[in-house]
Amino acid sequence: MPKQKMSTFERLQHGKLNRKQRRELYRKMNSEDPGLEVVHPDAAGIDIGNKSHFVAIPPDRDTAPIREFGSWTADLHEMAGWLKEHGIRTVALQSTGVYWIAVQEVLEQAGLEVYLVNARGTKNLPGRKSDVQECDWLRKLHAYGLLRNSFRPPEEIRAVRTIWRQRDRWVKECGRAIQQMQKALTTMNVQLANTISDISGVTGQAILRAIVAGERDPWALAKLRDPHIAASEEEIAHSLQGNWRADVLFELRQTLETYDFYQIQMTDCDRELAKYMSAVPARHMIEKQNLPENTSPLPASKQQARRSKGRRKDQPAFDLSSELQRTLGVDLTRIDGIDVITAQVIFSEIGPDFSAFPDENQFASWLSLAPKQDISGGKVIRHIPAAGRNRVANALRMAAQSLSRSDSYLGARYRRLRARLEGPVAVKAMARYLACLIYRMVTKGQAYVDRGAIHYENKRKERESIALKRKAAALGFKLVPAA
């Protein structure tokens, strides 16, 4: 049966256009009659700017089909009224900075369907040098269905995302403040950071606050140690003998005050985050997971020991793990390498509904974790690094790197990838595998069960044995097991 020829839209969506076909498409688009099927007849295009926005509607709707509107709220409402007056139903605009957010909200409140498109889909096109031409070009592309709408989570998830991103900024600022305190101590040759592992802990904070309060006796400071730390009182007192400079002590005091301010801000974010997450409806959780045949899970004691590594300092004060299980319907932390913070990043950026992604391959592509290749004549010319920064993808890359010493199925898989591929490539491949596992768990309600590194190694040896037997048979030989 001959292969059915794809339409221009299908070839563009699947990335099947070569250079000649793209040039032909652009030539048609710039002509008066492109000869393409109109998908959105009541379409408009908006070029987003800081001070003003250019809006284009079909030429037969108004004597002046292109207008410029200001960025003030009153002008945005005037823009929405003008579009509805001329029968516009869908509007395409690019995600330029944060300037598009107010425009989209006003247009959606007016009942218009907004297509938020990525600028990479329309860049490097010839003959468009002004804002007026840009908005009309967006209208044309949208009218013929050549633009894809970007993914946006629901409103309640966007609120969670805003608070979580703000909290993440305060966490990073706390880390910078701790580094600044370590620098001040080192400048005075106070080697406290080399004696205790974390100066933001109970012992470190007690000693720092006593120093700022005026205490200089190393033995008096050493008595503030927590009994649970490994360093002895004598070792801490020896490390607290330094050159107490007044200017550096002033720097240390201000940095400590700044650190306290960041902690207060994080507490406020935790309070808001708990409020917004409690408003997200719960999902049904699976009670029992059916394992594949001839497999068995790891003992419960090993799973519990691997997952109970203690509460991270950057983890919110409330029970975030229970909230994530309630809203997602699954426990993502059962996946080795995925902790509560990583699961929260996934929830705040996507939400519990993954229906916008038809399958796990498109989900990995949206995360920029799918291989991107430049193909010419059916041959791979080069591998193109993925453009863009995705917070979920970065979190999954960090989770993949944490599997290097894990005695689990995923740890064995990652070490095998590292043996075959370069470091960044192996991390990306493992991050994609984690993304696929998360997609299956959320969409199908399946609980992840780790079968251990030994199971992976046995399956790998079995695959290699089958491949060797097949190759030997093709050469006319037969493999015989060694005694």
Secondary structure, DSSP 8 states (H G I E B T S, - for coil): -------HHHHHHTT---HHHHHHHHHHHHSS------S-TTEEEEE--SSEEEEE--GGG-SS-EEEEESSHHHHHHHHHHHHHTT--EEEEE--TTHHHHHHHHHHHTT-EEEEE-GGGTTT-TT--SHHHHHHHHHHHHHTT---------HHHHHHHHHHHHHHHHHHHHHHHHHHHHHHHHHTT-GGGGTSS-TTSHHHHHHHHHHHHT---HHHHHTT--TTSSS-HHHHHHHT-----HHHHHHHHHHHHHHHHHHHHHHHHHHHHHHHHHTS------------TT-----HHHHHHHH-----TTS-SS-HHHHHHHHHSS-GGGSTT--HHHHHHHHHHH-S--TTSSSHHHHHHHTT-S--EEEETTEEEEE----S--HHHHHHHHHHHTTTT--SHHHHHHHHHHHHS-HHHHHHHHHHHHHHHHHHHHHH-------HHHHHHHHHHHHHHHHHHHHHHHTT-------
